[in-house]
């Protein structure tokens, strides 16, 4: 199986890479990318990434921290600014 992992240079992506290497998970091909490899906001770069690659699965780890951080800040703002 060919598995694309976005956010490969982030905390979660690096932990996953370490886990795969240290546990010798060799039955699947993992391709880790970061924003320096492909800007996922650029549709032509995404088209080029998927061109003839035939990934079976995609694991998306990009900006998990930033999204969670935003949610917690928003909840704190709502709590402090009740109407």
Secondary structure as UniProt FT lines:
FT   STRAND          2..6
FT   TURN            8..9
FT   HELIX           11..22
FT   TURN            23..24
FT   STRAND          29..33
FT   TURN            35..37
FT   TURN            40..41
FT   HELIX           43..50
FT   TURN            51..53
FT   STRAND          57..60
FT   TURN            62..63
FT   HELIX           64..80
//
